[in-house]
Every structure is written in C-alpha cells, then in structure tokens.
Amino acid sequence: MTKAEKIALEKYRDKLKFVRSSGAAVNPDEPKDEKKARIDRAKKDVKFMVEYYFPHYATSECADFHVKSAKYTKKHRTGKQFDEWGRGLAKSVWDNVIKPFWLWMNDEAHYHVIVTTSFDRACELADDLKAEWEANPRIINDFGEQKGTGQWESGFYITKSGFICKALGAGQSVRGLRVKDQRPDLITVDDLETKETIANPKRQKKLANWIERDLLPTMDGPIRRFLYANNRFAPMMIQTILQERHPDWKVFHVKAYNPVTYEPTWHQKYPRWYYKEVEQEIGTLAAKAEYNGEPHIEGEIFKEEQIQWGKMPSLNHFKIIIGRWDVAYAGTPTSDFNAVKVWGLHGRNFWNIDNFVKQCKMRSPLEWMADFQMGLPKSVIVHWGFESQFWNDEVRRTIEEVEDDYGISLNLSEIETSGANKYDRIITLQSYYQNGRIYYNDKLKSHNDTAVGLTQLYGIEPGYKTKDDGPDADQSAISECSKYIYRGGKGQKPKVGKYERKRRF
C-alpha cells in the first residue's frame, strides 16, 4: 500500500468513527408501523430526516435556505441548480450527503456522480455518504445493511439496494459511466474552482464547455438533476459562465450574514456578532468575498497599480480640506452606501485623508463626521457638503440631532449636482490617477472602509452595475479641491478665494 493509499484509508476510518460516534441509538424491538411512519415522514420532511438520520451533522438546526433548496431539488427532476452559499453554510454536506440520501429515500436518485478539482478529492467527497451507508445505525436499522459485497471502493461503490456513486475529476473522460443499464441521474459539481482556474479564463471556459458537452449528456432518462455547490468568491468563475449561458438555471445565492446588521443567515448555528469578528480578523473585502459572495473586482479603468500610498502631509499644511457625504437612507443589505470621503489639496496633488463607506442608516456617517471634526487641530477646518437632491426633513432632523448630541456645528453645505451623467463625472478622475496627482494616506492601507471604497472605484466601467457611492463622493470632493489650485501667471492672484458656506438652516 502506498503512502497516499494509507492516508486515504485513515481518513475513511475517521469518517466511520464520526458516523458511529453520533449516538444515534435505535430500538431493535420497534413496531413496524412506527418505523414505517417515521420513514414516510422523513421522505416528506427533510428537516426531520436530517435530525433523525444525521444527528452528527445536525449539531445546529437546519436553516430555512437549506430546506428551501432541498425542496426545490426534489421537486424538479431535471433541475439545474447552483447552491451558491457562503463559506461555512454546509453546501458540500447538503449536496453530497443529505440531498442524495433524501432523493434515494424517495426513489429519485439511483446513480450519483460527484465532480471536483481532482479524482482524489472527489473520492473524499464520495466517501462521506459511503461511510453513512456502512456505519450509520439508523440507516442500517431502517433500510438494512447497505455495504455491498461487490463494488465497494473509494470513488466507486454500489450499495446492496443498488445505489451507485462514482467520483470524477474535473475534465476527466466521462466514457464508461454507464453501469449496465444505469446512467447517472444526479450529478454534483463541488468546489471546482482553484487559484489556477481563477487566473486562467481560457481554462474556466474549457471546463464550462466540458460540463455542458460531456458531463451533462451522460444523464439519460426522466431524472437528470444537476447540482453545483460553490460560493462565489471571484468576479468570473466557471459557475458564472454557466449562469450567463443558462439564465433559466436556478441560482440559490445565500449570503452568510447581513452586512448592515451582521445578523447571521444561519442564526441557528452562528452567534450574533460572529461575522463582525470575522471582518475584523480578515478584513471586510475578504469576508464579503468568502462569506457573502461579493468578490473583489479588478479594475478595467481604475486599476490597483494607480493607487499611490504615501505619508500624508500635516493637516494644517493643506490649502483646503473637503468632506463629501453621499447620502443613503435605507440601511439594508441591498441599499446604497453612506459614503463620506475627506480629501485635501496639497500643492497640486489631492490626498485622501479618511473615509466612511458603509451600508447603514444616516446617523452613523454624521456621527463619524462629528468625531472626525472634533479630532482636528483647532487650526484646521473641514468643509462638509452633500448633494442638494438628498435634502429632506429627515436629513435635516438627523443632522440637528447629531449636532445637538455632540455640541458642535458641522456646517453642512448643500451642493448642486452637475448635470453630467454620474459615470462621466467619475471618469474625469482618471486623468488625475494617470498623472500621479492622487495620493492615499498610507495609514489607511488596512482600513476596511477605504478598501470598500476602492473596490467600488475599480468597478466603474461602461454599463457597470456595482455600487458607486464612494467614487461619487470622491469626484465631488476632488472637483471642489481643484478649484483652489493656483493657475494664474506671474503677478496674478488666484481667482478662487474664500470658501463660501451655504446652509438651508
């Protein structure tokens, strides 16, 4: 036996121990009618089925999206489905163990193919349910011994009841998948993406073609279910290629947490502030990509290499400091961001001094502005402004409340918005980036709000559908700062002088 085979065998033995240690007791003298009633209930109620047959997995109550996804799978015999759930939401367990078993109970799955990055990894995934057939006392008690006396290998097994499971590596030949008269009727693609495929769009398209033209056609008959389990952590993935080609395929996109309230989607498992701590540990962008399927966007117009970090001049050395607030009201996971961007003019260069970019209610950015202003040296003034189109009584009331609570005046000015298209306005910043006239405070390199704002900037391109609140505030602040650049000739005075404040109240 090779070293790799020994490691694989040891892993499988651990799986058997895991199944046997579940404490899933059975009553050998149970009346037949009670057993039948339980099985009949489990066939209809997937939540009950999980809790009874898989207590070692059901250490937390099933989430609503688990049940919803499973019901959809069962209802659609030829369904093509993406379980695009965030990290830690049990998509592999559901699509490789729970759903196949539940479908088998209902005579809806007979030949399961599991596909992932490599054959060895696919074998590991296939072994999860194989261990259940072999060692789960409740499955054995209700359905009899399932360990086959014939084909019972890692990566390819057939239970006594006739259920077949085959492991397959991505791109591997699909010839020979037919077993006698049986063809696959359930295919699961699990965690197919790697660093290599993410960096190689040609490879991604090749695998998407392989799924469409080679893998899916191996199914033949009235039942042809296809499950794809992977969180969306990058802008372009094999699953996004397939989704664009097949808009009628079902996508269950599930975020692990609400980015505004931090309420966990699987609240039965994760405590209230779990994901807030995760963001603090790995950063907002990484957390949103891995857990919420909001991948970091690579810029087509504004690029990372254009961002210059440097030691910021002293605040009292800036000619003017402008703060712009892009107002958002709702404070929901799908709402716009409240973005406050503070920029300063030093010589002919623009410096990003600080940032607030969050999906939240209006009070939070105002409190941030108050804290920022109170922390400034007495010789430094920041000129706050927001677009006049956002003005309403609620904005006014919130501003007054925060000013009263902090005992300060923010002197927020209403700014008339340019009639130019927002995209066109933001694009005007590109020349400043190209000419190396925009700098970012190097103390903000690990600042979450700054990173979120930059990600929005990278997403600006023709026809963009990403949020643009941060770049919009950037453009407004930088445009105002640019008015204070001295452009006159020798002996001439600057045309722009004292900054005029305007307030409605």
N, C-alpha and C positions, 0 to 999 in steps of 0.2 A: 504494500500500500504506500502510495506517495505521500509526501508531507501535506500536499493540498487536500488529498482524499481524507487524511486523518483529521485535518482541521474541519472539513465539511461534516465528517461523521460526528465529531464532538459537538458541533453546532446543532446538528439534528438531535442528538441526545439531550441537549439543553432544552430544545423545543418540547421534547417528550416530557421532560421534568416539569416544564412550565405548565403543560396541559394537565398533567397528573396532580400537580400541587394546587389545583384550583379549589379543592374542597367541594367539588360538585358531587354530593352524595346522591345515591339512587336507592329506591326501595324495591328490592327484588320481588316482594310479595304484593306489589301494587296491582290493583284490579285492572283488567284490560280496558274497561270502559273509561277509567280515569286517564290511562296512558293515551288512549285514542283521543280523548277530549283535549288533552294538552297538546298533542301533535297537531290536531285540527286548529287549535288556537294559534299555535306557533306559525302555521302556514299562512295565516292572515295577518298576524300582529308581529311585525319584525322586531319591534322593541322588546316584546315579551320573549321572542325567540332568542335574541341576543342575551338577555338577562338569564335565561334558563340554560341554554347550551354553551354559552361562552362567558361565564362569570369571571374568568381570569382576564378577559378583555374588558368586561363591563364594570371596571372599578369606578367609573363615573357613569351617570345616567346618559343615555343616548341624547344627542342634540336634535333639535327639530329638523335641521337640514339633513342629518343622517337619514332620518325616517322618510323625509320628502324625496330624497334622491333614490332611496331603495324602492319606494313605491313606484316612482317613475320607471325605474329599470324593469321591475316586474310587469308593469302594465304594457310596456312597449316591446314586443317580441323581436322587432327588427330595429330597435332604437340604437342610435349612435350618440354617445353621451360622454361629456367631459366633466369629471369631478375635479374642478379646478379650485381646490380648497387650500387654504393657507397651511404653512408648516405646523405640524402638531395636531392636526384635526382628524387624524386616523383614516386618511383616504386609502392607504395601502391595505389596511386591515379590512375595511369595508369592501373594497373592490376585489380583493384576492381571497378573502376568507368568508366574510359574512354574507355578501350577496350571492356568491356561487353556491354556498350551502343552502341558503334560503330558496334560491331558484331550484336547486336539486330536490328539496323537500316538496316543491310544487310541481315536479316533473317538467321543469322548464330549463334545466341545464343538464347536459349529458357529456359534453366534451369541452373542456375549458383549456384555452391556450393562454399562457402568460408570457408577455414580451417585455424585456427591459434592455438595458445597455449591453449586457453580455449574457451568454448562456449560463455561466456560473451564478451570476446574480439572479437570473430567472429561476434557477434551481432552488435558491434560498427562499424565494418568494413562494414557489410551488410547495415547498416543504412545510410551510405554515399550516395549510389545510391538510396535507398528508399526515402530519402529526396528530391533528384532530381526529381523523378517521381511525388512526391506530390506537390512540390512548385516551380519548375523551370518554369517560364512563357514561355520561348521559346520552351521547350519540350511540354508543355501543348498546346501551340498555334499550333504547327506543327503536333502533334500526338494525341491530345485530352487528356481529363482527364485520368490519369493513376492510381490514388489511388483507390484500389479495395474496393468494398463494403463487401467483404467476408474476405478472409485471408489477414490481414494487420497488422502483429505483428512484433516486433523487433526480428530478427533472422529467420523469415519465412513469406514471403509475396508473393502475386500473383497480378500482375498488371491487369488492365482491358484488356490489349492487350494479356494477357496470359503469360507474362514473370514471371518466378519463381526464387526466390532466397532463399537459405537455408544456415544458419550458422551452423558450426560444430566445435567442439573442437577436438584437436589432440587425436587420439586413440579412439575416441568415436565410438559406434556402427553405422555402415552405413545402418543397416536394416531400411526399411521404407522410404528410399529416393525417391522411385518411387511415383509420383503423377499421379494417373490414368494411362494413357499410356505413360506419360512422364518420361524419365530418364535424369539425368544430362548430358549435352553436353559441359559444361565448368566448370572446377574446378580450383580454385585459392588457392594455399597454400601461406600464407603470414606470414613472420617473425616468423617462427615456433621454432626457437632456443631460449633456455633460459640458464641461468647460470647452472641450474641443468643438462640439457642435454649435455652441453659442457663438464661438468665434469664426464659424465656417458656415455661412448661409447656404453655400452650394451643397454641403453635406446635409443640412437641415432639409432642403428641398428634395434631395435624393431619398431621404428616409420617409418624408411625407409621401412621395411617389410610391415607395415600396409598400407602405401601409395601404394605399388606395388600390394599387395594381396587383400586388402579390398577396398580402396578408388577408385583406377582407374577402377576396374572391374564394378563399379556402372554405368559407362557410356556404353551405348549400342546403336549403330547406326552409321550412316555415319560421324557424327561430334563428335569428342572426344578430345577436346582441354584441355591441362593441363599447367597451368602457375605456376611458383614457384618464388615468389618475396622475396628476402633476399640478403643483402650484405654479402660478405664472410669475416668475421672478426676473424675466428679461423681456425687453420690448418685442423681440422677434424670436419665436420658438417654433418647434415642429407643430405644436398644437395650434398656435395662432395661424400658421399657414393652412392647416386643415380647416380651421374655423372660417377663415376668409373664403376658402374654396367651397365650403358646405355650410352656408348660413342657416340651413334648416336643422343641422345637428344641434342637440341640446347642450347648453353650457350651464353648469351649476357653479357659478363663481361665488365663492364664500370667503369673506374676509374674516380673519381671526378675531378682530376687535374693532370697535368703533373708534376712529382716530380722534374724535372730539371728546367723547366721554370716557374712553378707554374701557367701556363695558365689553367683556369677552363674549364672543358669539356662542362659544361652548361654555356658558356660565356654570353649567353643572360640574365642570372639571377645573376651570381656571379661576383663581381668586380675582377679586375686583380690580386690583392695580397691577396685576401680573405683567401686562403688556407695556404699561408705563415704565416699569422697571427694565423691561427688555429694551425699550427705546433708549433708556439712559445707558444701558450696557453696551449696545452695539451701534447706536445711532438711529435717527429717525428714518433715513433713506433705506438702510439695510433692513430695518424692522418692517417697513411698509412693503418692501420688495418680497421678503421671505414669508411674511405672515398675512399680508393683505393683498398680494398680487398687484402691487403698484410699482412696477420696475423703474429703475433709474434710466433716464432717456439720454442717449448720446446725441449731441447737438449736430445739426446739419448746417446751421447758420452761425449760431453762437456755440463755440467749442470750448472744452475744458482748458485747452492749451492757451486760450486767450485770457484766462483769468490770472492776473498778476497779484501776488500776495506781497505785502511789504510792511515794514514798521511804520505805523501811521504817525504823521506829524502831531505835535501837541494841538489840542483842540483850539487853544487861543491863537494858533497860527493860521487858521483857516479864514479866508476872506468872507465866506458866508457858509452857513450850515442850514440845509433844508431838510425837513421831515415831511414825507408824504404818506397819507393814510388812504389806502384803497379799501373802502367800506364794504363789509358784508354783514347781512342781518341774521341769517338763519341759524348758523352754528350747527349744521348737520353734516354727516359723512359725505354727502353729495353736494353740499353748498360751496359757494366761493370761499376763498380765504380772506381773512382780515390781514392785510399786509401793510406794515409800516416800515418804510425804508428811510434811513437817515444818511444823507450824502453831504460831503463838504467839498469846497473848491480851494485847492492849494496851488498857487501859481496858475498853470493852465491845465492841471490834472484834477480829476474827480476821484474822491476817496469814499468808499463805502465804509461808514463808521459803525453802524449797528443795524439790526434787522429784527422784525417780528413778523412771522408768517405762519398763521395757524387757522384752522377751521374752528371758529369759536364765536361766541356772542360778542356784541360791540364793546362791552365793558372792559374785556381783557386787554385789547390794544390800547384803550385810553389809559388804563392803569399802568401799562408798560410805558407809555409816553410820559406819564406823570413821574414815574420812577426815574426814567432817563433824564428828564429835565431837572429833577431835584438833585441828581448826581453830578450835574455840570458845575464847573467852576463859575464863580459869580461873574467873571468877565466874558463868559460865553453864552450866546443866545442861539437857540434853535428855532427856526421859523416853521411852524407846523401848518399844514394845509390839507384839504381834502376836496374832491370834485363836488361842485355845487349841485350836480344832478342827484347826489345822495341825500341832500338836505331834506329832513322832515322833522316832525315834532319829537319822534322817538330818539333821533340822533341828538337833537338839542337837549332833551331831558337827560340822556345818558351822560353827555358832556358836562352838564351842570352838576350832576350827582358826583361824578369823579372829581371835578374841581373843588366842590364843597368838601368832600371827604379828605382830599389831600391838602386843602388850604392853599391852592395855587391857581393861577390862570394859565391855561395852555395857549390862549390867544390863537385858536384855530381859525385859519382863513379859508373862505370858500374860493376855490379855484375854478375858473371857467374852463371847460374841456375844449380842446382843439376839435374842430370839425373833421379832422382827418381820421381815417379808419384806424382802429387800435393797432392792427398788425403793422400798418405803415408807420405809425408813430414809434412803435417799439423797435422796428428795423433801423430807425435813424441812429440808434445806439451803436450799431455795428461798426460805423466808421471810427468811433472813439475807441472801441476794443481793438480794431485793426491798427490804429495809430499808437496804441500803447498808452493811452491817456486815462485809462480807468484802472484804479488800484483797489484792492480789498485789504482791510485791516487783518494782518496775519494772526491776530488773536481770535479771529472768527473761523479759523480753519476747521475746528471741531464743533462749531456752533450749529445745532440742528436747524434752526430757522433760516440761517444763511444757506445751508445745504439745500433745503427745500426750495428756497427762492431761486437758487442757481439751477436746480433741476427744472423748474418752470421755464427759466430762460432758455435752457437747452432744447426745450420742447417747441419753441417758437419756430415755425416753418409754414410755408403756404398750406392752407387748409387744416391747420393744427386744431386738435380737439382737447388739448390739455389745458389746465388752469393757467391763467396769465396774470393773476393779481399782483404777484411780486414784480415781474418785469414792467407792468403798467405803472406801478408806483416808482420804480427805478427811473423810467423815462420822464415822468413828471418832475421828479426831484432834480435829475441831471439837467433837464431842459431849463429849469429855473436857475440852477447854479451857473449855467453857461452865460446867462445874461450879465454876470458880474466879471466876465473876462474882459480885460482892457484891450481893446482893439484899435485904439486911436494912434495917430502918428505923433511925432516929436512935438511937444508943446501943447498937445491936445489933452483935454480932460475926459475921463470916462463918461459915456452917455448915461450909464445906469448908476444911480446914486443910492440914496436911502431906500431901504426896503419898505414898501407900503403894506401895512396890515389892513385887512378888511374882515369885519365880522358882522354877522347879521344881528347879533345881540350882544 
